[in-house]
Amino acid sequence: MLPRLAWLRNPDRPTLFSVVFWVVLVATGVGYATRPGTIGYTIAFCVNLTLVAALWLVLSWRRTDGWRRPIAVVFLLATFALGLTGSAELHQLLTLIAVANVAFVYDMRVAAAIIGCLSFAIFASIVLVFGRGVENAIAQTVPLVVFASFVLGMTSAVLEARRRRAEAQRLLARIRELTVAEERARMGAEMHDSIGHHLTVIKMALENAERFRSRRPEAAWDEVRQAKETTVEALADARRWVRALRPLALEGHVSSVALERLAASFDGTGLTVSFEVVGGERPLEPDVELVLYRVLQEGLTNAVRHAGAHHVRGRLLFQDEHVVLEVADDGTGRDHGARGGFGLRSLAERARAVGGTLITGDRPDGGFEVRAELPARAATAS
């Protein structure tokens, strides 16, 4: 759609209602053209029909659009006026759609009340104004009530689906927050263990230096030098953790660009990190993107802390049904004497939760590799 016409496209408007509206609107115009009235009525009908079409384009379909809400009432009156300008009964479907719009913008009870009043008005006018009898009035009113019930039922289903979708999105946002909080807590605990160990060593070395300064000056200076070396290690470790935590400020808006930035954030840690994207990139579901981000983060962090690696290669492959992320280093490989790390176990659970798999292990030519294969379902528009 052209940028100048993009405002005409309303994602909140149910597609089925839009299709029915335009079909009925055209049918109403064609039906009137087959039996036109006087010049005055014809002009009034054409103006009325044009007004209905114009109002349809600017209708609100959510309760939050405050300034556009009154348009729903104007639209309802405009569709009802089509009967007064000569469209016979075909316009009633447009009126029902207008009532459904009132339900979207205001409330289901308001829409039901309008249907009740409209049915009573039609029944009374047929009996009292046109004098066609009660049976004829019932025959005219019952179809309207039936169609109105069907339309309101559809409206209720759409509103319920919207409510559930909004609730699911809130829960998903909460889960992401908890996931980030859990990850930060885990990394904070590891920071405490790592940097806390360095600080403990520094404290002991300085205490020894203070004790040896008079009796054994050379030993005291050895302790001071050890404290300085440990301080450098602690500072380097702290900088690594800052680099690992900094990309979390992206708040879930991850993509290949975010992965490249994460890889680049490890420059200066002693690692040479390369990252490439293979295949045609396309939007992915947020949960899948988040798992990819965590896999790369864990692979790089492990390479820095445990593997003694010099180079890490990250590779993101877009396939027809899957997206694959490979993180391989040239380090010492898995420590078979140690238990499986919490981070990798957590990542495996996350991969399974989104319908994918996580495989880890030593590479044939040395080093360690983490490979995540996840579904490449396209992200749905919000």
Beta strands, then each sheet from edge to edge (+ up, - down):
strand 1: 272-278
strand 2: 311-318
strand 3: 322-329
strand 4: 357-362
strand 5: 368-375
sheet 1: 1+ 2+ 3- 5+ 4-
end
